[in-house]
């Protein structure tokens, strides 16, 4: 695994967090808009938790990839 790949992969983590928070928050707001009819959702906004979990899975995948592609030793 190259240093460039590591930098790019880890630099995308905050972008992924922000994007997943935005999408889940918009879905929550849209769902709440439908709640004004016969069905009302009594839960809290959990967009931050969902975004954190998704980013955690993304970073866990990085650890798996790093473990699979260890640098080869130069011993002969």
Buried (B, 14 or more C-beta within 10 A) or exposed (E): BEEEEEEEBEEEBEEBBEBBBEBBBEEBEEEEEEEEEEEEEEEEEEBEEBBBEBBEEBEEEBEEEEEEEEEEEEEE
